[in-house]
């Protein structure tokens, strides 16, 4: 049975969990719902304990990799990927605060919150984090920059191994339990009468986010086309096989062969394409940043929380760092983003669970946007690299 469950895509498992949670929450007695609430309480405390470790384990080696010996080409590509991710997040924020207030009824949301009855767990296990989120971020930057500056190979190797441990923990311990956690959240909301309103909001914003993905890709290729002096529409059309492959696989890594082939059809030199595409499959997550920002705005509107630009500017800039550092496992981007959602936007465990559920329901669209945007970055790097002929893309390889 365990092997069969592994073969079920994460998206399908999350959808099943949401449906089962709503159905069971309406029929199960309170004592049974409290069992799931108890599991959620323990799991959320475990997740809170892991968030600082996830930040240290992912951000430190990501910064250390962009060091003195990393090569100018790696630095240029990483900066373009980061800039595009920040732009994507700000574009998403601007669109969301304009459109979502017309789709989300604040009065209805306020009434749902007012009518909410808190279901208490049978017991709770306190698992205090070793440090808070901001301390983890500062430590990660300090260690990553120090390792890059001094060329500390032993520390770099140690944090690289720690990154593998963190990625494996996410893949083996967190991701498999997420559907059960999400089912418990929706079961609790269904029992207290909140679930249907949440589902309505989900359906409304998914369509908007999909439209934003298309607009973002057009903008990316218009910029890349202007720099590379190429027809942006023709360049984007050539990348469509990579888009649809990612849509089916929900994996940037699995789409690399197709992305590489289509990028070269856009007259990107093989050496540049072979360097940029595999690297950007790991560090360029503009579509993911767009989804996370939009979902965060929607949930904050539902809760009547402030959504000032200054707060979201800091959030998006830190989110860009977390996207560069996100592990290449299903749901890795949203797991990496939990720290800044908590520290900057003040999301609690329930709001984080809602973010995870909403993010994963659109996972394939975000992945498709990410990999298609990799082709635009390759066009830009291919043009900029001509100005710096001494850079050799074959000297720097993906970690």
C-alpha positions as CSV (number, residue, x, y, z in Angstrom):
1,X,0.0,0.0,0.0
2,X,2.9,2.3,0.8
3,X,4.3,1.9,-2.7
4,X,1.0,2.6,-4.3
5,X,0.5,5.8,-2.3
6,X,3.9,7.0,-3.4
7,X,2.8,6.7,-7.0
8,X,-0.2,9.0,-6.4
9,X,0.8,12.6,-7.4
10,X,1.0,15.0,-4.5
11,X,-1.6,17.2,-6.1
12,X,-4.1,14.4,-6.3
13,X,-3.4,13.4,-2.7
14,X,-4.1,17.0,-1.5
15,X,-7.3,17.3,-3.5
16,X,-8.5,14.0,-2.0
17,X,-7.5,15.2,1.4
18,X,-9.6,18.4,1.0
19,X,-12.6,16.6,-0.3
20,X,-12.4,13.9,2.5
21,X,-11.9,16.6,5.1
22,X,-15.0,18.5,4.1
23,X,-17.1,15.4,3.8
24,X,-16.0,13.8,7.1
25,X,-16.1,17.1,9.0
26,X,-19.8,17.3,8.3
27,X,-20.6,13.8,9.5
28,X,-18.1,12.8,12.2
29,X,-18.8,13.5,15.8
30,X,-16.7,16.1,17.7
31,X,-14.6,13.5,19.6
32,X,-13.4,12.1,16.3
33,X,-12.6,15.5,14.7
34,X,-10.6,16.3,17.9
35,X,-8.3,13.3,17.1
36,X,-7.3,14.9,13.8
37,X,-7.0,18.3,15.5
38,X,-4.7,16.7,18.0
39,X,-2.5,15.3,15.2
40,X,-2.5,18.7,13.6
41,X,-1.4,20.4,16.8
42,X,1.6,18.0,17.1
43,X,2.5,18.3,13.4
44,X,2.3,22.1,13.4
45,X,4.7,22.2,16.4
46,X,7.0,19.9,14.7
47,X,6.8,22.1,11.6
48,X,7.6,25.2,13.6
49,X,10.6,23.4,15.1
50,X,11.9,22.5,11.6
51,X,11.4,25.9,9.9
52,X,14.6,27.6,11.3
53,X,16.5,24.4,10.4
54,X,15.1,24.5,6.9
55,X,16.2,28.1,6.5
56,X,19.7,27.4,7.7
57,X,20.1,24.2,5.8
58,X,18.9,25.7,2.5
59,X,19.9,29.4,2.5
60,X,23.5,29.0,3.9
61,X,24.8,26.6,1.1
62,X,22.9,28.6,-1.6
63,X,24.7,31.8,-0.6
64,X,28.0,29.9,-0.2
65,X,27.7,28.5,-3.7
66,X,27.6,32.0,-5.2
67,X,31.1,32.8,-3.9
68,X,34.5,33.9,-5.2
69,X,35.2,30.7,-7.0
70,X,31.7,30.3,-8.4
71,X,32.3,32.3,-11.6
72,X,30.9,35.5,-13.0
73,X,28.4,33.6,-15.2
74,X,26.8,31.9,-12.2
75,X,26.6,35.2,-10.4
76,X,25.0,36.9,-13.4
77,X,22.5,34.1,-13.8
78,X,21.6,34.0,-10.1
79,X,21.1,37.8,-10.0
80,X,18.8,37.7,-13.1
81,X,16.8,34.8,-11.6
82,X,16.5,36.6,-8.3
83,X,15.5,39.9,-10.0
84,X,12.9,38.1,-12.0
85,X,11.5,36.4,-9.0
86,X,11.2,39.7,-7.1
87,X,9.5,41.3,-10.1
88,X,7.1,38.4,-10.3
89,X,6.2,38.7,-6.6
90,X,5.6,42.5,-6.8
91,X,3.6,42.1,-10.0
92,X,1.5,39.5,-8.2
93,X,1.0,41.8,-5.2
94,X,-0.1,44.7,-7.4
95,X,-2.6,42.5,-9.4
96,X,-3.9,40.8,-6.2
97,X,-4.7,43.9,-4.3
98,X,-6.5,45.3,-7.4
99,X,-8.5,42.2,-8.3
100,X,-9.0,40.1,-5.1
101,X,-11.1,42.6,-3.2
102,X,-13.7,42.2,-5.9
103,X,-13.7,38.4,-5.5
104,X,-13.4,38.1,-1.7
105,X,-16.3,39.5,0.3
106,X,-14.7,41.0,3.5
107,X,-18.1,41.1,5.3
108,X,-18.7,37.4,4.6
109,X,-15.2,36.5,5.6
110,X,-15.6,38.5,8.8
111,X,-18.8,36.7,9.6
112,X,-17.2,33.3,9.1
113,X,-14.4,34.3,11.4
114,X,-16.9,35.6,14.0
115,X,-18.9,32.4,13.9
116,X,-15.8,30.3,14.2
117,X,-15.7,27.8,17.0
118,X,-12.2,26.7,18.0
119,X,-11.9,22.9,18.4
120,X,-9.3,22.1,21.0
121,X,-6.9,19.1,20.7
122,X,-6.9,16.4,23.4
123,X,-3.3,17.3,24.1
124,X,-0.4,19.2,22.7
125,X,3.4,18.5,22.6
126,X,5.6,21.6,22.9
127,X,8.6,21.4,20.5
128,X,10.3,24.8,20.9
129,X,12.4,25.9,17.9
130,X,16.2,26.2,18.5
131,X,16.0,29.8,17.2
132,X,13.4,32.1,15.8
133,X,13.1,32.7,12.0
134,X,14.9,36.0,11.9
135,X,17.9,34.6,13.8
136,X,18.0,31.7,11.3
137,X,18.0,34.1,8.4
138,X,20.8,36.3,9.8
139,X,22.8,33.2,10.7
140,X,22.4,31.8,7.2
141,X,23.5,35.0,5.6
142,X,26.5,35.4,7.9
143,X,27.6,31.8,7.5
144,X,27.0,31.7,3.7
145,X,28.9,35.0,3.0
146,X,31.7,33.9,5.4
147,X,32.1,30.6,3.7
148,X,32.1,32.3,0.2
149,X,34.6,34.9,1.3
150,X,37.1,32.6,3.0
151,X,36.6,29.7,0.7
152,X,36.0,27.3,3.7
153,X,35.6,24.0,1.8
154,X,35.0,21.9,5.0
155,X,32.2,24.2,6.2
156,X,30.8,24.4,2.7
157,X,30.8,20.6,2.5
158,X,29.2,20.3,5.9
159,X,26.4,22.7,5.1
160,X,26.0,20.9,1.8
161,X,25.4,17.6,3.6
162,X,23.1,19.4,6.1
163,X,21.1,20.7,3.0
164,X,20.7,17.1,1.9
165,X,19.4,16.1,5.4
166,X,16.9,19.0,5.3
167,X,15.8,18.1,1.8
168,X,15.3,14.5,2.7
169,X,13.4,15.5,5.9
170,X,11.0,17.5,3.7
171,X,10.7,14.7,1.2
172,X,10.3,11.8,3.7
173,X,8.8,13.3,6.8
174,X,6.9,16.5,5.9
175,X,5.5,16.0,2.4
176,X,3.9,12.5,3.0
177,X,2.1,13.9,6.1
178,X,0.9,17.1,4.5
179,X,-2.3,15.6,3.0
180,X,-3.3,14.2,6.4
181,X,-2.5,17.6,8.0
182,X,-4.6,19.4,5.3
183,X,-7.4,17.0,5.7
184,X,-7.5,17.7,9.4
185,X,-7.6,21.5,8.7
186,X,-10.5,21.2,6.3
187,X,-12.3,18.7,8.6
188,X,-12.1,21.2,11.5
189,X,-13.3,24.0,9.2
190,X,-16.2,21.9,7.9
191,X,-17.2,21.0,11.4
192,X,-17.3,24.7,12.3
193,X,-19.0,25.8,9.0
194,X,-16.0,27.6,7.4
195,X,-15.0,25.1,4.6
196,X,-17.4,26.1,1.8
197,X,-16.4,29.7,2.0
198,X,-12.7,28.8,1.8
199,X,-13.3,26.6,-1.2
200,X,-15.2,29.3,-3.0
201,X,-12.3,31.7,-2.5
202,X,-9.9,29.0,-3.7
203,X,-11.7,28.6,-7.0
204,X,-11.9,32.3,-7.6
205,X,-8.2,33.1,-7.1
206,X,-6.9,30.1,-9.0
207,X,-8.2,31.5,-12.3
208,X,-6.6,34.9,-11.6
209,X,-3.3,33.3,-10.8
210,X,-3.3,31.3,-14.0
211,X,-3.9,34.5,-16.0
212,X,-1.1,36.2,-14.2
213,X,1.3,33.3,-15.2
214,X,0.5,33.9,-18.8
215,X,1.0,37.7,-18.5
216,X,4.3,37.1,-16.7
217,X,5.7,34.9,-19.4
218,X,4.8,37.5,-22.1
219,X,6.5,40.2,-20.1
220,X,9.6,38.0,-19.5
221,X,10.0,37.2,-23.2
222,X,9.3,40.8,-24.3
223,X,12.2,41.9,-22.0
224,X,14.4,39.0,-23.2
225,X,13.5,39.7,-26.8
226,X,14.4,43.4,-26.5
227,X,17.8,42.5,-25.0
228,X,18.5,39.7,-27.5
229,X,16.9,41.5,-30.4
230,X,14.5,38.6,-31.0
231,X,10.8,38.3,-31.7
232,X,9.4,37.6,-28.2
233,X,6.3,35.8,-29.4
234,X,8.2,33.5,-31.7
235,X,10.7,32.8,-28.9
236,X,7.9,32.1,-26.4
237,X,6.0,29.8,-28.9
238,X,9.2,27.7,-29.3
239,X,9.2,27.1,-25.5
240,X,5.6,25.8,-25.4
241,X,6.7,22.1,-25.5
242,X,8.7,22.7,-22.3
243,X,5.6,24.4,-20.8
244,X,3.3,21.5,-21.5
245,X,5.9,18.9,-20.4
246,X,6.2,20.7,-17.0
247,X,2.4,20.9,-16.8
248,X,2.2,17.2,-17.0
249,X,5.3,16.3,-14.9
250,X,5.1,19.1,-12.3
251,X,8.9,18.8,-12.1
252,X,11.5,21.3,-13.3
253,X,14.2,18.6,-13.2
254,X,12.2,16.1,-15.3
255,X,11.6,18.8,-17.9
256,X,15.3,19.8,-18.3
257,X,15.9,17.8,-21.5
258,X,12.9,19.4,-23.3
259,X,13.7,22.9,-21.9
260,X,17.3,22.5,-23.1
261,X,16.3,21.4,-26.6
262,X,13.7,24.2,-27.0
263,X,16.2,26.8,-25.6
264,X,18.8,25.9,-28.2
265,X,16.1,26.2,-30.9
266,X,15.9,29.9,-29.9
267,X,19.6,30.2,-31.0
268,X,21.0,30.1,-27.5
269,X,24.6,28.6,-27.7
270,X,24.8,25.0,-26.4
271,X,27.3,25.9,-23.8
272,X,25.1,28.7,-22.4
273,X,21.9,26.6,-22.6
274,X,23.6,23.6,-20.9
275,X,24.7,25.9,-18.0
276,X,21.7,28.1,-17.6
277,X,18.8,25.6,-17.9
278,X,19.9,23.1,-15.3
279,X,20.9,25.9,-12.9
280,X,17.6,27.8,-13.3
281,X,15.6,24.6,-12.8
282,X,16.9,24.9,-9.2
283,X,17.1,28.7,-8.6
284,X,14.5,30.3,-10.8
285,X,11.0,30.1,-9.3
286,X,9.2,33.2,-10.5
287,X,6.0,31.3,-11.0
288,X,6.2,29.9,-7.5
289,X,6.8,33.3,-6.0
290,X,3.8,34.7,-7.9
291,X,1.6,32.0,-6.5
292,X,2.8,32.4,-2.9
293,X,2.4,36.2,-2.9
294,X,-1.1,36.0,-4.4
295,X,-2.2,33.3,-2.0
296,X,-0.8,35.3,0.9
297,X,-2.7,38.4,-0.2
298,X,-6.0,36.4,-0.5
299,X,-5.7,34.8,2.9
300,X,-4.9,38.2,4.5
301,X,-7.9,39.8,2.9
302,X,-10.1,37.0,4.2
303,X,-8.8,37.6,7.7
304,X,-9.0,41.4,7.5
305,X,-5.3,41.8,8.0
306,X,-3.3,44.8,6.6
307,X,-1.6,44.4,3.3
308,X,0.7,47.4,3.1
309,X,3.2,47.7,0.3
310,X,6.2,48.2,2.6
311,X,5.5,45.0,4.4
312,X,5.0,43.0,1.2
313,X,8.1,44.6,-0.4
314,X,10.2,43.1,2.4
315,X,8.3,39.8,2.1
316,X,8.9,39.5,-1.6
317,X,12.6,40.4,-1.4
318,X,13.1,37.7,1.3
319,X,10.9,35.3,-0.6
320,X,13.2,35.7,-3.6
321,X,16.1,34.4,-1.5
322,X,14.0,31.5,-0.2
323,X,13.0,30.6,-3.8
324,X,16.7,30.5,-4.9
325,X,17.4,28.2,-1.9
326,X,14.2,26.0,-2.3
327,X,14.9,22.2,-2.5
328,X,14.0,20.4,-5.7
329,X,11.3,18.2,-4.2
330,X,7.5,18.5,-4.7
331,X,6.2,21.3,-2.5
332,X,9.8,22.4,-1.7
333,X,9.1,26.0,-2.6
334,X,6.2,26.5,-0.2
335,X,8.0,24.6,2.6
336,X,11.0,27.0,2.1
337,X,8.7,30.0,2.2
338,X,7.0,29.1,5.5
339,X,9.7,31.0,7.5
340,X,9.1,34.4,5.8
341,X,5.3,33.8,5.9
342,X,5.6,33.4,9.6
343,X,8.2,36.1,10.4
344,X,7.1,38.9,8.1
345,X,3.4,38.3,7.5
346,X,2.7,36.7,10.9
347,X,1.0,33.6,9.5
348,X,-0.1,31.1,12.1
349,X,-0.1,27.3,11.7
350,X,-3.6,27.2,10.2
351,X,-2.8,30.0,7.7
352,X,0.4,28.1,6.7
353,X,-1.6,25.0,6.1
354,X,-4.0,26.9,3.9
355,X,-1.1,28.3,2.0
356,X,0.3,24.8,1.4
357,X,-3.0,23.4,0.2
358,X,-3.7,26.3,-2.2
359,X,-0.1,26.3,-3.5
360,X,-0.1,22.6,-4.2
361,X,-3.4,22.7,-6.1
362,X,-1.7,24.9,-8.6
363,X,1.8,23.3,-8.5
364,X,2.0,22.2,-12.1
365,X,1.1,25.7,-13.4
366,X,3.8,27.3,-11.3
367,X,6.3,24.7,-12.5
368,X,5.4,25.3,-16.1
369,X,5.8,29.1,-15.6
370,X,9.2,28.5,-14.0
371,X,10.7,26.4,-16.7
372,X,9.4,28.4,-19.6
373,X,10.9,31.5,-18.0
374,X,14.2,29.7,-17.8
375,X,14.3,30.1,-21.6
376,X,14.0,33.8,-21.3
377,X,16.9,34.0,-18.9
378,X,19.0,31.9,-21.2
379,X,18.3,34.4,-24.0
380,X,19.5,37.2,-21.8
381,X,22.6,35.5,-20.5
382,X,23.5,34.3,-24.0
383,X,23.5,38.0,-25.1
384,X,25.3,39.4,-22.1
385,X,27.9,36.7,-22.2
386,X,29.1,37.9,-25.6
387,X,30.3,41.1,-23.9
388,X,32.4,38.9,-21.5
389,X,34.0,36.3,-23.7
390,X,36.5,35.3,-21.0
391,X,33.7,33.7,-19.0
392,X,33.6,29.9,-19.7
393,X,30.2,28.3,-18.8
394,X,31.8,24.9,-18.7
395,X,34.0,25.8,-15.7
396,X,31.0,26.2,-13.4
397,X,28.6,23.3,-12.9
398,X,25.4,22.9,-11.0
399,X,25.8,21.6,-7.5
